[in-house]
Amino acid sequence: MDNRYNDNTNRGFTPQGSDDESYTQQYYKQLSEYSAMDNTDYFNSDVDFEFEQYPPQVQQQSYPQRQQRARREYVHPKRKQPHDRPSRPSERPRRQRTNEQRRAPEKAVRRQISQQEHTEKGIPRETRGGTPRVEQTKKKSIVKRVIIAVLSVLVGLFLIYNIMLVYFVSKVNVVETGKRDGSIKATITDKNIKNILIIGCDTRDPNTKGRTDVMMVMSVNTEKKVITMTSLMRDMYLPLVGYYNDGTKMYNDDEPDGLYRNKLNAAYVFGGAELLMDTIKYNFGLEIDDYVYIDFSSFTKIADSVGGITVEVTDEEVEAMNECTLEQNRLNGDPDTKDYLKKGGRVELNGNQTLSYARMRRVGNADFQRTQRQRTVMTKLIEKVKDVNVFKKFGFMKAVMSSLTTNMSKTDLFFYGYKAPFYLGYEIKELRIPADNEFEYGEHAGQSTLDVDIEKCRRRIKEAIFD
């Protein structure tokens, strides 16, 4: 061994032992420890052993700790394994893991915890990319809640409408259909068209059969979505075909065909609504099986339920209306001048005034203009119902149902109640029978009459309603 270790020159290693020990003493001491540990005589071997050059450390370690680290890291050359001999598992070098590999278990744990939380909260799991669909889930949840709320409101409204409809139908005065003449066949029919006869009578009691001032056929065409209001003139001189109120057949031996003739408005007096429907079917070919009867006092309630109507009237019409209003006030026990109009123009009519407007006929072209005013009232009432709020719509239905006398069953009325909101959107057309140039003025038994051309009237009805 040379003398390079005998001096105390600092060669990059600073002993960490006691200051009293020299560098050589520390060297021999450590070499003795390695010889005892490895059972190797390092003093007599050719091994050139030098101290490990330890880098400076922030935290000072004790000498035994440094020795333990040196033993762990040092491998004697004789102990090295040849390349062709497989090393034992304990001697295999540990593979260095990257930072991504070190974080993999931590990621897996976080992913497992996250998915478990999603499962507990009912949130869908992550997509393949690992991004949770939280926003999409929130949107679906909001849409689902909105749909449920809308459906709940619709179901609630449907139930309320059904309850109200049952209540309104219960107010209708339903009567049985009297005796009809089965030998009369309709010549103008269509499965998509339903004809309903509207009868208005100037009487306060429906059991009292007076002459009808209003005879109007409401034809509902569900295919074309059109409602046609056809006024039948009361003075038409026609064969009355059917049965009297006592059930006996109507006839007249003095006529060549054996048929009894009179004004159309007399049919309701002699045989009620059944005779009137049979007479219309016989003369004009219309299939009519249902009717509704409204007396004038009930009509006032119907007009008031929607706030009346707005019309244009002349000063002459105002004077005639006030005469009708006076009569109505006295029958109702009201002051004579109640609801009087002062002058013509565009006026808003309440129920009492609307009735006067529909009844008057001593101005203008007598009954021709009166039927026109009646169609105007019906059209404006329907249009007014479209615009009022839902509460007034229910009030209108209540007023109408409680004022009707009809032969339609309550099941049919319930069905029409469902269809009514759709009917309000139909186009409304008007028709008068007979039209101009389809009649002649006549006189029979001292009465002024309209002698009509039946064939022309039938063609006009077919063209206006069915074609």
C-alpha positions as CSV (number, residue, x, y, z in Angstrom):
1,M,0.0,0.0,0.0
2,D,1.5,3.4,-0.9
3,N,1.7,6.3,1.3
4,R,-1.0,8.4,-0.3
5,Y,-3.3,7.8,2.6
6,N,-0.7,8.6,5.3
7,D,-0.9,12.3,5.0
8,N,-3.9,14.4,6.0
9,T,-4.3,16.2,2.7
10,N,-8.0,16.8,1.8
11,R,-8.7,14.9,-1.5
12,G,-12.4,15.7,-1.8
13,F,-13.6,13.6,1.2
14,T,-14.1,15.1,4.5
15,P,-14.3,12.5,7.3
16,Q,-17.5,12.7,9.3
17,G,-16.1,10.9,12.3
18,S,-14.3,12.3,15.4
19,D,-11.7,15.0,15.0
20,D,-9.2,12.9,17.0
21,E,-9.2,10.1,14.3
22,S,-7.0,10.6,11.3
23,Y,-8.0,9.9,7.8
24,T,-5.9,6.7,7.8
25,Q,-7.4,5.5,11.0
26,Q,-10.9,6.0,9.7
27,Y,-9.9,4.1,6.5
28,Y,-8.5,1.1,8.3
29,K,-11.5,1.0,10.6
30,Q,-14.0,1.0,7.7
31,L,-12.0,-1.6,5.8
32,S,-12.0,-3.9,8.8
33,E,-15.7,-3.6,9.0
34,Y,-16.1,-4.6,5.3
35,S,-13.7,-7.5,5.8
36,A,-15.8,-8.8,8.7
37,M,-19.0,-8.3,6.8
38,D,-18.0,-10.0,3.5
39,N,-15.6,-12.5,4.9
40,T,-12.9,-11.0,2.6
41,D,-9.4,-10.1,3.5
42,Y,-9.3,-6.6,1.9
43,F,-5.8,-6.0,3.4
44,N,-4.2,-8.8,1.4
45,S,-6.2,-8.5,-1.8
46,D,-5.5,-6.5,-4.9
47,V,-8.7,-4.5,-4.5
48,D,-8.1,-0.9,-4.8
49,F,-10.7,0.5,-2.3
50,E,-11.4,4.1,-1.9
51,F,-14.0,6.0,0.1
52,E,-17.3,6.8,-1.6
53,Q,-17.4,10.4,-2.6
54,Y,-20.7,11.5,-0.9
55,P,-22.4,14.6,-2.2
56,P,-23.1,17.3,0.3
57,Q,-26.4,16.8,2.1
58,V,-28.7,19.4,3.5
59,Q,-29.5,17.3,6.5
60,Q,-26.4,15.9,8.3
61,Q,-26.5,12.1,8.8
62,S,-24.8,10.2,11.5
63,Y,-21.8,8.1,10.8
64,P,-23.6,4.7,11.3
65,Q,-26.3,5.8,8.8
66,R,-23.6,6.7,6.3
67,Q,-22.0,3.3,6.8
68,Q,-25.3,1.5,6.3
69,R,-25.9,3.4,3.1
70,A,-22.4,2.6,1.8
71,R,-22.9,-1.1,2.5
72,R,-26.2,-1.2,0.7
73,E,-24.9,0.5,-2.4
74,Y,-21.4,-1.1,-2.7
75,V,-21.1,-4.4,-4.6
76,H,-17.7,-6.2,-4.6
77,P,-16.4,-7.0,-8.1
78,K,-16.2,-10.6,-7.2
79,R,-19.8,-10.7,-6.2
80,K,-21.0,-9.4,-9.6
81,Q,-23.2,-11.9,-11.5
82,P,-22.1,-13.0,-15.0
83,H,-24.4,-11.9,-17.8
84,D,-25.2,-15.5,-18.8
85,R,-26.4,-16.5,-15.4
86,P,-29.9,-15.4,-14.4
87,S,-30.1,-13.4,-11.3
88,R,-32.3,-14.3,-8.4
89,P,-35.5,-12.3,-8.0
90,S,-34.1,-10.5,-5.0
91,E,-31.1,-9.5,-7.0
92,R,-32.9,-8.2,-10.0
93,P,-32.7,-4.4,-10.5
94,R,-35.9,-2.6,-9.8
95,R,-37.5,-1.0,-12.8
96,Q,-37.9,2.7,-12.5
97,R,-41.5,3.8,-12.8
98,T,-42.5,7.0,-14.5
99,N,-44.6,9.7,-12.8
100,E,-47.6,8.6,-14.9
101,Q,-47.3,5.0,-13.7
102,R,-46.9,6.2,-10.1
103,R,-50.1,8.2,-10.4
104,A,-52.1,5.4,-12.1
105,P,-53.3,3.7,-8.9
106,E,-54.3,7.1,-7.5
107,K,-56.3,7.8,-10.6
108,A,-58.0,4.4,-10.5
109,V,-59.0,5.0,-6.9
110,R,-60.4,8.5,-7.7
111,R,-62.3,7.1,-10.7
112,Q,-63.8,4.4,-8.6
113,I,-64.9,6.8,-5.9
114,S,-66.3,9.2,-8.5
115,Q,-68.3,6.5,-10.2
116,Q,-69.6,5.3,-6.9
117,E,-70.8,8.8,-6.1
118,H,-72.5,9.1,-9.5
119,T,-74.3,5.8,-8.9
120,E,-75.6,6.9,-5.5
121,K,-76.8,10.2,-6.9
122,G,-78.4,8.7,-10.0
123,I,-75.9,10.4,-12.4
124,P,-74.9,8.4,-15.5
125,R,-71.3,7.1,-15.4
126,E,-68.5,8.7,-17.4
127,T,-68.1,8.3,-21.1
128,R,-65.1,6.6,-22.7
129,G,-63.2,9.7,-22.6
130,G,-63.7,10.0,-18.8
131,T,-65.8,13.2,-19.0
132,P,-69.1,13.0,-17.0
133,R,-72.3,14.0,-18.8
134,V,-73.5,16.2,-16.0
135,E,-74.7,19.1,-18.1
136,Q,-76.6,16.8,-20.5
137,T,-78.2,15.1,-17.5
138,K,-79.3,18.4,-16.0
139,K,-80.9,19.5,-19.3
140,K,-82.8,16.2,-19.5
141,S,-83.9,16.5,-15.9
142,I,-85.2,20.0,-16.6
143,V,-87.0,19.0,-19.7
144,K,-88.5,16.0,-17.9
145,R,-89.8,18.2,-15.1
146,V,-91.3,20.7,-17.6
147,I,-93.1,17.9,-19.5
148,I,-94.5,16.5,-16.3
149,A,-95.7,19.9,-15.2
150,V,-97.4,20.6,-18.6
151,L,-99.0,17.1,-18.6
152,S,-100.2,17.7,-15.0
153,V,-101.8,21.0,-16.0
154,L,-103.5,19.5,-19.1
155,V,-104.8,16.5,-17.1
156,G,-106.1,18.9,-14.4
157,L,-107.8,21.1,-17.0
158,F,-109.3,18.1,-18.7
159,L,-110.8,16.9,-15.4
160,I,-112.2,20.3,-14.6
161,Y,-113.7,20.6,-18.1
162,N,-115.3,17.2,-17.8
163,I,-116.8,18.0,-14.4
164,M,-118.2,21.3,-15.7
165,L,-119.5,19.7,-18.8
166,V,-121.4,17.0,-16.8
167,Y,-122.8,19.8,-14.7
168,F,-124.0,21.9,-17.7
169,V,-125.5,18.9,-19.4
170,S,-127.5,18.1,-16.3
171,K,-129.2,21.5,-16.7
172,V,-130.6,20.7,-20.1
173,N,-134.3,19.9,-20.4
174,V,-134.2,16.7,-22.4
175,V,-137.5,15.5,-23.9
176,E,-138.4,12.4,-25.9
177,T,-138.9,12.6,-29.6
178,G,-142.5,12.5,-30.6
179,K,-144.1,10.6,-33.4
180,R,-142.3,11.0,-36.8
181,D,-143.4,10.1,-40.3
182,G,-141.1,7.4,-41.4
183,S,-142.3,7.5,-45.0
184,I,-140.5,10.8,-45.6
185,K,-137.0,10.3,-47.0
186,A,-134.3,12.9,-47.2
187,T,-132.9,13.6,-50.7
188,I,-129.9,15.7,-49.7
189,T,-127.6,13.9,-47.2
190,D,-123.9,13.8,-46.4
191,K,-122.2,11.7,-43.6
192,N,-119.9,14.7,-42.8
193,I,-122.8,17.2,-42.3
194,K,-125.0,17.3,-39.2
195,N,-128.2,19.4,-39.4
196,I,-129.7,20.8,-36.1
197,L,-133.0,22.8,-36.1
198,I,-133.0,25.9,-33.9
199,I,-136.5,26.9,-32.9
200,G,-137.3,30.3,-31.3
201,C,-140.7,31.2,-30.1
202,D,-142.2,34.4,-28.7
203,T,-143.6,32.7,-25.6
204,R,-142.5,32.5,-22.0
205,D,-143.4,28.8,-21.5
206,P,-141.9,26.0,-23.7
207,N,-145.0,23.9,-23.0
208,T,-147.1,26.4,-24.8
209,K,-146.7,25.9,-28.5
210,G,-147.0,29.2,-30.3
211,R,-146.0,30.2,-33.8
212,T,-142.3,30.1,-34.3
213,D,-140.6,33.4,-35.1
214,V,-137.2,31.8,-35.5
215,M,-136.6,28.6,-37.6
216,M,-133.0,28.2,-38.4
217,V,-131.1,25.1,-39.6
218,M,-127.5,25.0,-38.3
219,S,-125.5,22.7,-40.7
220,V,-122.1,21.6,-39.3
221,N,-119.7,20.4,-42.0
222,T,-116.9,18.7,-40.2
223,E,-115.0,17.9,-43.4
224,K,-114.8,21.5,-44.7
225,K,-115.0,23.0,-41.2
226,V,-117.9,25.2,-42.1
227,I,-121.1,26.1,-40.2
228,T,-124.0,27.3,-42.4
229,M,-126.9,29.2,-40.8
230,T,-130.0,28.8,-42.9
231,S,-133.0,31.0,-42.0
232,L,-136.4,29.6,-43.1
233,M,-138.9,32.3,-43.8
234,R,-142.0,31.9,-41.5
235,D,-144.5,33.0,-44.2
236,M,-143.6,30.2,-46.7
237,Y,-146.8,28.5,-47.8
238,L,-146.0,24.8,-47.8
239,P,-147.6,21.3,-47.3
240,L,-147.4,20.4,-43.6
241,V,-146.6,16.7,-43.6
242,G,-146.5,14.5,-40.4
243,Y,-148.7,14.1,-37.4
244,Y,-150.8,16.4,-35.2
245,N,-150.1,16.7,-31.5
246,D,-152.7,14.0,-30.8
247,G,-150.8,11.6,-33.1
248,T,-153.3,11.6,-36.0
249,K,-152.1,12.0,-39.6
250,M,-152.4,15.4,-41.2
251,Y,-154.5,15.5,-44.4
252,N,-156.9,17.7,-46.3
253,D,-159.4,16.1,-48.6
254,D,-160.0,19.4,-50.4
255,E,-156.5,19.3,-51.9
256,P,-155.8,17.1,-55.0
257,D,-152.8,15.5,-53.2
258,G,-154.6,15.3,-49.9
259,L,-152.0,17.3,-48.1
260,Y,-152.7,20.1,-45.6
261,R,-151.1,23.5,-46.4
262,N,-150.3,26.4,-44.2
263,K,-147.5,28.8,-43.2
264,L,-144.4,27.1,-42.1
265,N,-144.5,28.8,-38.6
266,A,-147.9,27.0,-38.0
267,A,-146.3,23.6,-38.0
268,Y,-144.9,23.9,-34.4
269,V,-148.4,24.9,-33.2
270,F,-150.1,21.8,-34.8
271,G,-147.6,19.1,-34.3
272,G,-144.6,20.5,-32.3
273,A,-140.9,20.1,-33.3
274,E,-141.6,16.7,-34.9
275,L,-144.1,18.0,-37.4
276,L,-141.8,21.0,-38.2
277,M,-138.8,18.7,-38.9
278,D,-140.9,16.3,-41.1
279,T,-142.3,19.3,-43.0
280,I,-138.7,20.6,-43.7
281,K,-137.5,17.2,-44.7
282,Y,-140.5,16.6,-47.1
283,N,-140.2,20.0,-48.8
284,F,-136.4,20.7,-48.9
285,G,-135.0,17.2,-48.6
286,L,-132.8,17.9,-45.5
287,E,-132.2,15.2,-43.0
288,I,-133.1,16.7,-39.6
289,D,-133.5,14.5,-36.5
290,D,-132.3,16.9,-33.7
291,Y,-133.7,20.2,-32.5
292,V,-133.2,22.7,-29.8
293,Y,-135.9,25.1,-28.5
294,I,-135.0,28.5,-27.0
295,D,-137.7,30.9,-25.7
296,F,-137.0,34.6,-25.9
297,S,-136.6,35.2,-22.2
298,S,-133.8,32.6,-22.0
299,F,-132.2,34.2,-25.0
300,T,-131.6,37.4,-22.9
301,K,-129.5,35.4,-20.4
302,I,-127.4,33.8,-23.2
303,A,-126.6,37.2,-24.7
304,D,-125.7,38.7,-21.3
305,S,-123.4,35.8,-20.4
306,V,-120.8,37.1,-23.0
307,G,-121.5,40.8,-22.5
308,G,-123.9,41.4,-25.4
309,I,-122.9,42.3,-29.0
310,T,-122.0,45.4,-31.0
311,V,-124.0,46.3,-34.0
312,E,-124.8,49.2,-36.3
313,V,-128.4,50.5,-36.0
314,T,-130.3,53.3,-37.6
315,D,-132.5,55.9,-35.8
316,E,-135.5,54.2,-37.3
317,E,-134.4,50.8,-36.0
318,V,-133.8,52.4,-32.5
319,E,-137.5,53.5,-32.4
320,A,-138.7,50.0,-33.3
321,M,-136.3,48.4,-30.8
322,N,-137.6,50.6,-28.0
323,E,-141.2,49.4,-28.7
324,C,-140.0,45.8,-28.3
325,T,-138.0,46.7,-25.2
326,L,-141.1,48.3,-23.6
327,E,-143.1,45.1,-24.1
328,Q,-140.3,43.0,-22.6
329,N,-139.9,45.3,-19.6
330,R,-143.5,45.1,-18.7
331,L,-143.5,41.3,-18.9
332,N,-140.4,41.2,-16.7
333,G,-141.8,43.8,-14.2
334,D,-139.1,46.3,-15.0
335,P,-139.4,50.1,-15.6
336,D,-140.8,51.0,-19.0
337,T,-137.8,52.9,-20.1
338,K,-135.2,50.5,-19.0
339,D,-132.5,49.8,-21.7
340,Y,-133.9,52.4,-24.1
341,L,-131.6,53.6,-26.8
342,K,-131.4,57.3,-27.6
343,K,-130.0,57.3,-31.1
344,G,-128.6,55.1,-33.8
345,G,-125.0,54.4,-34.7
346,R,-122.5,51.7,-33.5
347,V,-123.9,50.6,-30.2
348,E,-123.3,47.9,-27.7
349,L,-126.4,45.9,-26.9
350,N,-127.0,44.0,-23.7
351,G,-129.2,40.9,-23.5
352,N,-132.5,42.7,-23.3
353,Q,-131.6,45.0,-26.2
354,T,-130.2,42.2,-28.3
355,L,-133.6,40.4,-28.0
356,S,-135.4,43.6,-29.2
357,Y,-132.9,43.8,-32.1
358,A,-133.7,40.2,-33.2
359,R,-137.5,40.6,-32.7
360,M,-138.3,43.8,-34.5
361,R,-139.8,43.6,-38.0
362,R,-141.8,46.8,-38.5
363,V,-138.9,48.5,-40.1
364,G,-137.1,47.8,-43.3
365,N,-138.2,44.8,-45.5
366,A,-140.3,43.2,-42.7
367,D,-139.4,39.5,-42.1
368,F,-136.6,39.4,-44.7
369,Q,-134.5,41.9,-42.6
370,R,-135.6,40.3,-39.4
371,T,-134.2,36.9,-40.4
372,Q,-131.0,38.8,-41.5
373,R,-130.8,40.3,-38.0
374,Q,-131.3,37.0,-36.4
375,R,-128.4,35.5,-38.4
376,T,-126.3,38.5,-37.5
377,V,-127.0,37.9,-33.8
378,M,-126.1,34.2,-34.0
379,T,-122.9,35.0,-35.8
380,K,-121.8,37.8,-33.5
381,L,-122.5,35.7,-30.4
382,I,-120.3,32.9,-31.7
383,E,-117.6,35.3,-32.6
384,K,-117.9,36.9,-29.1
385,V,-117.5,33.6,-27.4
386,K,-114.2,33.1,-29.2
387,D,-112.7,36.3,-27.7
388,V,-113.9,36.2,-24.1
389,N,-111.9,34.6,-21.3
390,V,-112.4,31.0,-20.1
391,F,-114.7,32.1,-17.2
392,K,-117.1,33.8,-19.6
393,K,-117.0,30.8,-21.9
394,F,-118.1,28.6,-19.0
395,G,-120.8,31.2,-18.2
396,F,-122.0,31.1,-21.8
397,M,-122.2,27.3,-21.8
398,K,-124.1,27.3,-18.5
399,A,-126.6,29.9,-19.9
400,V,-127.1,28.0,-23.1
401,M,-127.5,24.6,-21.5
402,S,-129.9,25.8,-18.8
403,S,-132.1,27.5,-21.5
404,L,-132.4,24.6,-23.9
405,T,-135.2,22.1,-24.5
406,T,-134.0,19.4,-26.9
407,N,-134.6,15.8,-28.0
408,M,-130.9,15.0,-28.1
409,S,-129.7,12.6,-25.5
410,K,-127.3,13.7,-22.7
411,T,-124.7,11.5,-24.3
412,D,-125.0,13.4,-27.6
413,L,-124.9,16.7,-25.7
414,F,-121.8,15.6,-23.9
415,F,-120.2,14.7,-27.2
416,Y,-121.1,18.1,-28.7
417,G,-119.6,19.7,-25.6
418,Y,-116.3,18.2,-26.5
419,K,-116.6,19.3,-30.1
420,A,-117.8,22.9,-29.2
421,P,-114.3,24.4,-28.8
422,F,-113.4,23.1,-32.3
423,Y,-116.6,24.3,-33.8
424,L,-115.8,27.9,-32.7
425,G,-112.9,27.9,-35.2
426,Y,-115.2,27.0,-38.1
427,E,-116.1,29.4,-40.9
428,I,-119.6,30.7,-40.6
429,K,-121.8,31.2,-43.7
430,E,-125.4,32.5,-44.0
431,L,-128.3,31.4,-46.2
432,R,-131.9,32.4,-46.5
433,I,-134.7,30.3,-47.9
434,P,-136.3,31.4,-50.2
435,A,-133.7,33.6,-51.7
436,D,-134.6,36.5,-54.0
437,N,-136.3,35.4,-57.3
438,E,-137.3,32.1,-55.8
439,F,-140.8,33.0,-54.5
440,E,-143.9,35.1,-55.3
441,Y,-146.1,37.0,-52.9
442,G,-149.5,35.3,-52.4
443,E,-152.6,35.2,-50.2
444,H,-154.3,32.2,-48.8
445,A,-157.3,32.1,-46.4
446,G,-156.8,35.8,-45.8
447,Q,-153.1,35.5,-45.0
448,S,-150.2,37.1,-46.8
449,T,-147.8,34.3,-47.9
450,L,-144.7,33.5,-49.8
451,D,-145.3,30.9,-52.6
452,V,-141.9,29.4,-53.1
453,D,-140.3,27.5,-56.0
454,I,-139.4,24.3,-54.2
455,E,-137.0,23.0,-56.9
456,K,-135.0,26.3,-56.9
457,C,-134.8,26.2,-53.1
458,R,-133.5,22.7,-53.1
459,R,-130.8,23.5,-55.6
460,R,-129.7,26.5,-53.6
461,I,-129.5,24.4,-50.3
462,K,-127.5,21.7,-52.1
463,E,-125.0,24.2,-53.6
464,A,-124.6,26.3,-50.5
465,I,-124.3,23.5,-47.9
466,F,-123.4,20.2,-49.6
467,D,-121.3,21.2,-52.7
